[in-house]
Structure formats: C-alpha cells, structure tokens
C-alpha cells in the first residue's frame, strides 16, 4: 500500500511553499493550489506557519496516492505559473529530487505532468495503469457495469503484457480509452445520449449517428471540444488510438510494428494525462 514518508512530506512542503524564494506561496495560494490539484474537500489555510501547515495536510493524506500524485503534478504543471514551462520545470527538478527515494518521478507527456515509477536504472520513468484506477473510474462514471468491464480490460492487458503479447496489450489500452470516453460522454451530455453524435460526413451538420458507430477519433475530439481534455493530451491519446487500430491485421501487415514492453508503457503514459484532465475538467455529477 502506498504511504508517503513523513520526511518526504516535510521536504515537499518546503519546496512548495518556497519560503523566502522567488516563488513563495502565501497561505491563500496554498489553498488555491490544493483546490486546483483536485483534492476532495481541500482545507482552508488557518493562518499558522505555512510549511508545517502544508506538511500536516500531506501527512493526513499520505495514504491517498491519487491526491498526492495530483498535487505533485499540479506543482509541476506549466498552467500553474504565469511564466509557464520555465518555472514548472524548475519545480519539477526539485520535486523529483525529493520523491526519488519513494521511487516516483514527475515527467511530461505532451507537455502535461504525469507520475511514473523510477525504472531499474533510477533515471527513466516507467508507467503502468493509473493508481487506484477503479476508484477513479467510479468517480467519473455512474454505470458500475462499465467500470467492471473496463477493469476487466485492464486485467486482460496485464496478462497480455506479462505473456509478451504486446500488440494485444496496446490494443487493450486503446479499448479502455474508448470505453471510458464513450460512457462518460453519454452520461454527461443529454444531446449525445438522446440524439446521437454528429455525422462528420454531413457538411450541413444536421445528420446524427448512433453511439454504436462513433469512432475513437471522434470521441477524443469531442472530449477536447468540450475542454475536458487539453490539446496536448488529446494529441498523445490519438497516438494510442492509432496503436489500437492494429487490431486490423491489414494495418499490421502494412506497417509491421515491433511492439515491446516499452510500447505498452508509452501507451499507459497518455492515459495518465487523460485521466488527470478528465478529473480536473469534467463537471461534477449532479
């Protein structure tokens, strides 16, 4: 079970507050940061010394891997800073020094921060399915049957990867993305659920098509059009979509991909970015 070490929490609090530094955060900014990181019931700053206060918040959620990872990603997110990527990269480098003993690393996937595990060399990040994936799916989707199905696909993907069936593993990851986006769009958009998706073959935009005929490409673009996922994440998820299309033997025969364990890892990375964006941007269920 994940548990952030208390000394790591102290070091991270010092980095995030940056007391006396060029990016020092005031008390109200700490509350804003925790809110922007998507913490459930983020605490209001109480006026006490900031570093011990933030350390206490980290300690209270030390076993909540999802919220700790969200905070680490937000601290390293260019969106958080007026100066953008330059400052975000400064924080990322220092944060990575502090979390390396935990075996964690923040890296960028198409410009968005995601959490990976440090590889055997202690340098290169590795990725697998997101932490607490079931709970995070349940936070986004109402239909428990869909959550069960998607988690079944996750298990099948693990089996394929372990057995060296890397092509089927990357296809499986693409199917997980498709199932998540389709169910989420149908649950949260009344028009898509009742009238279907726009038929892109109709220049006038009047024709609609049943959800059973919608493509993963359109699902990704629709989610991006709603500002549920940002452009960089959408672009990288499109790469997963392209890999998913190797389910068609003709495409595999034409392109002759050589998938390996790294290919599977690289497909999981954009899923992390996708999930982070959805949790941050999709309105809460009413």
C-alpha positions as CSV (number, residue, x, y, z in Angstrom):
1,X,0.0,0.0,0.0
2,X,1.2,3.5,-0.9
3,X,2.3,5.7,2.0
4,X,4.2,8.9,1.6
5,X,7.1,9.0,4.1
6,X,6.8,11.8,6.7
7,X,10.3,13.2,5.8
8,X,9.3,13.3,2.2
9,X,6.2,15.2,3.2
10,X,8.3,17.7,5.1
11,X,10.7,18.2,2.1
12,X,7.9,18.6,-0.3
13,X,6.2,21.2,1.9
14,X,9.4,23.2,2.0
15,X,9.7,23.1,-1.8
16,X,6.0,24.0,-2.5
17,X,5.9,26.9,0.0
18,X,9.4,28.2,-1.2
19,X,9.7,30.4,1.9
20,X,11.8,33.4,1.0
21,X,12.3,32.2,-2.5
22,X,11.2,33.8,-5.8
23,X,8.0,31.6,-6.0
24,X,6.9,31.8,-2.3
25,X,3.3,30.9,-1.9
26,X,1.1,32.8,0.5
27,X,-1.4,30.9,2.7
28,X,-4.4,31.6,0.4
29,X,-2.3,30.4,-2.6
30,X,-1.7,27.1,-0.8
31,X,-5.5,26.6,-0.6
32,X,-5.8,27.5,-4.2
33,X,-3.1,25.0,-5.1
34,X,-4.8,22.2,-3.3
35,X,-8.1,23.1,-4.9
36,X,-6.6,23.2,-8.4
37,X,-5.0,19.9,-7.7
38,X,-8.4,18.4,-7.4
39,X,-8.3,17.5,-3.7
40,X,-11.5,16.4,-2.2
41,X,-12.6,18.9,0.5
42,X,-9.4,21.0,0.3
43,X,-8.6,22.6,3.6
44,X,-8.7,26.3,4.2
45,X,-5.4,27.8,5.4
46,X,-5.7,28.6,9.1
47,X,-3.1,31.3,9.4
48,X,-0.5,29.0,11.1
49,X,3.1,28.7,9.8
50,X,2.8,27.6,6.2
51,X,5.3,24.9,5.9
52,X,4.1,22.9,9.0
53,X,0.5,23.5,7.9
54,X,1.1,22.1,4.4
55,X,3.2,19.2,5.8
56,X,0.2,18.4,8.1
57,X,-2.1,18.3,5.1
58,X,0.3,15.9,3.3
59,X,0.6,13.7,6.3
60,X,-3.2,13.5,6.7
61,X,-3.4,12.2,3.1
62,X,-0.2,10.3,3.0
63,X,-2.0,7.0,2.1
64,X,-4.1,8.7,-0.6
65,X,-1.9,8.1,-3.6
66,X,-4.2,9.7,-6.1
67,X,-4.4,13.1,-4.3
68,X,-0.7,13.1,-3.5
69,X,0.1,12.5,-7.2
70,X,-2.4,15.2,-8.3
71,X,-0.7,17.7,-6.1
72,X,2.8,16.8,-7.4
73,X,1.5,17.1,-10.9
74,X,-0.1,20.4,-10.3
75,X,3.1,21.8,-8.7
76,X,4.9,20.9,-11.9
77,X,2.2,22.0,-14.3
78,X,3.1,24.9,-16.6
79,X,-0.6,26.0,-16.3
80,X,0.1,26.8,-12.6
81,X,2.6,29.6,-13.3
82,X,2.4,32.9,-15.2
83,X,5.9,32.2,-16.5
84,X,4.8,28.8,-17.8
85,X,7.1,25.9,-18.6
86,X,10.3,27.6,-17.3
87,X,9.2,27.8,-13.7
88,X,7.3,24.5,-13.9
89,X,10.5,22.7,-14.9
90,X,12.4,24.3,-12.0
91,X,9.8,22.9,-9.6
92,X,9.8,19.5,-11.4
93,X,13.6,19.1,-11.0
94,X,13.5,19.9,-7.3
95,X,10.3,17.8,-6.6
96,X,11.9,14.8,-8.4
97,X,14.9,15.1,-6.0
98,X,12.6,14.8,-3.0
99,X,10.4,12.0,-4.3
100,X,13.2,9.8,-5.8
101,X,13.5,7.8,-2.5
102,X,9.8,7.0,-2.9
103,X,10.6,5.5,-6.3
104,X,8.5,8.2,-8.0
105,X,9.3,10.7,-10.8
106,X,7.3,13.5,-12.5
107,X,7.7,13.6,-16.2
108,X,6.0,15.4,-19.1
109,X,3.7,13.7,-21.6
110,X,3.0,16.1,-24.5
111,X,3.6,19.0,-22.1
112,X,1.5,17.7,-19.2
113,X,2.9,16.3,-16.0
114,X,2.3,12.7,-15.1
115,X,3.7,10.5,-12.4
116,X,5.8,7.4,-13.2
117,X,7.8,4.9,-11.3
118,X,11.6,5.1,-11.5
119,X,13.0,2.3,-13.6
120,X,15.7,-0.1,-12.6
121,X,18.4,2.4,-13.7
122,X,16.9,5.0,-11.3
123,X,16.6,7.5,-14.1
124,X,14.0,6.5,-16.8
125,X,10.3,6.6,-15.8
126,X,8.1,3.6,-16.2
127,X,4.3,3.6,-16.5
128,X,1.5,1.1,-15.9
129,X,-2.2,1.6,-15.3
130,X,-3.0,4.7,-13.1
131,X,-3.0,4.2,-9.4
132,X,-6.4,3.4,-7.8
133,X,-7.8,3.1,-11.3
134,X,-11.1,1.6,-10.3
135,X,-11.9,4.2,-7.7
136,X,-11.0,7.0,-10.2
137,X,-13.3,5.4,-12.8
138,X,-16.0,5.2,-10.2
139,X,-15.6,8.9,-9.6
140,X,-16.2,9.7,-13.2
141,X,-18.7,7.1,-14.3
142,X,-22.1,6.2,-12.8
143,X,-22.5,2.9,-14.5
144,X,-20.9,0.2,-12.4
145,X,-21.1,-2.4,-15.2
146,X,-18.9,-0.2,-17.4
147,X,-16.4,0.2,-14.6
148,X,-16.3,-3.6,-14.1
149,X,-15.8,-4.1,-17.9
150,X,-13.0,-1.6,-18.1
151,X,-11.2,-3.1,-15.1
152,X,-11.6,-6.4,-16.8
153,X,-9.8,-5.0,-19.8
154,X,-7.1,-3.7,-17.6
155,X,-6.5,-7.2,-16.2
156,X,-6.5,-8.7,-19.7
157,X,-4.0,-6.0,-20.7
158,X,-1.7,-7.0,-17.8
159,X,-2.0,-10.7,-18.8
160,X,-1.1,-9.8,-22.4
161,X,1.9,-7.8,-21.4
162,X,3.2,-10.4,-19.0
163,X,2.9,-13.1,-21.7
164,X,4.7,-11.0,-24.3
165,X,1.6,-10.3,-26.4
166,X,2.5,-6.6,-26.7
167,X,0.3,-5.9,-29.7
168,X,-2.8,-7.1,-27.9
169,X,-1.8,-5.1,-24.8
170,X,-1.6,-1.8,-26.7
171,X,-4.9,-2.6,-28.4
172,X,-6.4,-3.3,-25.0
173,X,-5.2,0.1,-23.7
174,X,-6.9,1.8,-26.7
175,X,-10.1,0.0,-25.9
176,X,-10.0,1.1,-22.3
177,X,-9.7,4.8,-23.5
178,X,-12.6,4.2,-25.9
179,X,-14.9,2.7,-23.3
180,X,-14.1,5.4,-20.8
181,X,-14.8,8.3,-23.2
182,X,-17.9,6.8,-24.7
183,X,-19.6,6.1,-21.4
184,X,-18.5,9.5,-19.9
185,X,-19.9,11.5,-22.9
186,X,-23.2,9.6,-22.9
187,X,-23.6,10.0,-19.2
188,X,-22.8,13.7,-19.1
189,X,-24.2,15.0,-22.4
190,X,-28.0,14.7,-22.8
191,X,-27.9,15.6,-26.5
192,X,-25.4,13.0,-27.4
193,X,-27.3,10.4,-25.4
194,X,-30.7,11.1,-26.9
195,X,-29.8,12.3,-30.4
196,X,-26.5,10.6,-31.1
197,X,-23.2,12.0,-32.3
198,X,-22.8,14.5,-35.3
199,X,-22.2,12.7,-38.5
200,X,-19.0,14.2,-39.8
201,X,-19.8,13.2,-43.4
202,X,-22.7,15.7,-43.4
203,X,-21.3,19.2,-44.3
204,X,-24.5,20.8,-43.0
205,X,-24.1,19.2,-39.6
206,X,-27.7,18.1,-39.5
207,X,-27.3,14.3,-39.6
208,X,-26.6,12.3,-36.4
209,X,-25.3,8.8,-35.9
210,X,-25.8,6.2,-33.2
211,X,-23.2,5.9,-30.5
212,X,-22.5,2.4,-31.7
213,X,-21.0,3.9,-34.8
214,X,-18.9,6.6,-33.3
215,X,-15.1,6.3,-33.7
216,X,-12.5,6.7,-31.0
217,X,-11.1,9.6,-33.0
218,X,-14.4,11.4,-32.7
219,X,-14.7,10.6,-29.0
220,X,-11.3,12.1,-28.4
221,X,-12.1,15.2,-30.5
222,X,-15.5,15.6,-28.8
223,X,-13.9,15.5,-25.3
224,X,-11.3,18.0,-26.4
225,X,-14.1,20.2,-27.9
226,X,-15.8,20.3,-24.5
227,X,-12.5,21.3,-22.9
228,X,-12.5,18.1,-20.9
229,X,-9.0,17.3,-22.2
230,X,-6.3,19.7,-23.3
231,X,-4.9,19.7,-26.8
232,X,-1.5,18.1,-25.9
233,X,-3.2,15.3,-24.0
234,X,-5.7,14.8,-26.9
235,X,-2.8,14.7,-29.4
236,X,-1.0,12.0,-27.5
237,X,-4.1,9.9,-26.9
238,X,-4.6,10.0,-30.7
239,X,-1.3,8.0,-30.8
240,X,-2.9,5.4,-28.6
241,X,-5.9,5.4,-30.9
242,X,-3.5,4.7,-33.9
243,X,-1.9,1.8,-32.0
244,X,-5.4,0.4,-31.1
245,X,-6.1,0.3,-34.9
246,X,-3.5,-2.5,-35.2
247,X,-6.5,-4.7,-34.2
248,X,-6.9,-4.8,-38.0
249,X,-4.4,-7.4,-39.5
250,X,-4.2,-5.4,-42.7
251,X,-2.8,-2.4,-40.9
252,X,-0.3,-4.6,-39.1
253,X,0.8,-6.3,-42.3
254,X,1.3,-2.9,-43.9
255,X,3.2,-1.2,-41.1
256,X,5.0,-4.1,-39.4
257,X,5.2,-2.6,-35.9
258,X,7.6,-4.1,-33.4
259,X,5.8,-3.5,-30.1
260,X,7.6,-4.4,-26.9
261,X,7.2,-3.7,-23.1
262,X,8.3,-0.1,-23.7
263,X,5.5,0.4,-26.2
264,X,2.9,-0.7,-23.6
265,X,4.4,1.7,-21.1
266,X,4.3,4.5,-23.5
267,X,0.6,3.8,-24.2
268,X,-0.2,4.0,-20.5
269,X,1.5,7.4,-20.1
270,X,-1.1,9.4,-22.1
271,X,-3.8,7.5,-20.2
272,X,-2.4,9.2,-17.0
273,X,-2.6,12.6,-18.7
274,X,-6.1,11.9,-20.0
275,X,-7.4,10.8,-16.6
276,X,-5.9,13.8,-14.9
277,X,-7.6,16.2,-17.3
278,X,-10.9,14.5,-17.0
279,X,-10.9,14.6,-13.2
280,X,-9.9,18.3,-13.3
281,X,-12.3,19.5,-16.1
282,X,-15.4,17.3,-16.2
283,X,-18.2,18.9,-14.1
284,X,-19.2,17.0,-11.0
285,X,-22.2,14.7,-11.3
286,X,-25.4,16.4,-10.2
